[in-house]
């Protein structure tokens, strides 16, 4: 397949579907800040959209989307021919893949078009030692066929590079700072009233799926063990398989609020004072970065991805021992050892300097131009 050289790069993003989760928000952030005179984006989705789809977010921003509408299994067998016709019709110069299925498809087909792969997680940490190890092995083999591999953090780069000798680029996830930003005291009071949260109590916030890998149990137990459990509030935002067990764990304590899934998560960041994450594994944690963009000091589990962020400015927060409620309880107290405004500004500076969505997009745009030049 040959394409004539033009000044505009026709980009195709190949994804399973536009579900509401971190990688798709990052895809949106990349495209949102494009110079449309230089880049023409197309998204091909493999499967039908779910109810929580972000499809409208992209169409409202004039992004062309084509779905081949196949199941997980049939997309691997019937998808290549359908995708090839779309790629030809749209004169695609470059393909960017974001998830396991799309990477596998691209590595086995479409070799004549340059291909970028973004690695966001270590699959063996998510899917367990057997399935996860197998997925990681096949993913790394597929990466060898890409013209460029991007890791979302040095943590992921180091993990991938230990198993793959090729050079890995690092482009951090980006936060849209027009959405996630600090609020004034007056604005915070208004938001708390709207969310029916107390005005006179400190609010600790945790955002993410209530799943084993996010370890909400340690967050709840650590808060209940702390001296703040009687005069502060812990708010957990997110759905997941462990929600009912979290409710049971917090039963009888009115200072633990388990909200469930919300679309206005930025309002909860605006209402909060401090952010807490007990995650067992992360690539580049979106919720933590969004909290920092809102000027929230952070209390984070001691994993490499969290340490990597705090290494930019250690005044932004503290870490506690992994899955250790007693350690978290102690850190809830330690977060007060430095003036709040200092920690808040340190958190915001990390995003200004390293986690801005526009900078992330510009880094990808530069990579695209290098590969298409």
Buried (B, 14 or more C-beta within 10 A) or exposed (E): EEBEEEEBBBBBBBBBBBBBEBBBBBBBBBBBBBEEEEBBBBBBBBBEBEEEBBBEBBEEEEBEBBBBBBEEEEBBEEBBEBBBEBBEEBBBBBBBBBBBBBBBBBBEBBEEBBBBBBBBBBBBBBBEEEEBBBBBEBBBEBBEBBBBBBBBBBBBBBBBBEEBEEEBBBBBBBBBBEBBBBBEEEEBEBBBEEBEBBEEBBBBBBBBBBBEBBBBBBBBBBBBBBEBBEEBBBBBBBBBEBBEBBBEBBEEBEBBBBBEBBEEBBBBBBBBBBBBBBBBBBBBBBBBBBBBBBBBBBBBBBBBBBBBBBEBBEBBBBBBBBBBBBBBBBBBEEBEEBEEEEBBBBBBBBBBEBBBBBBBBBBBBEBBEEBBE
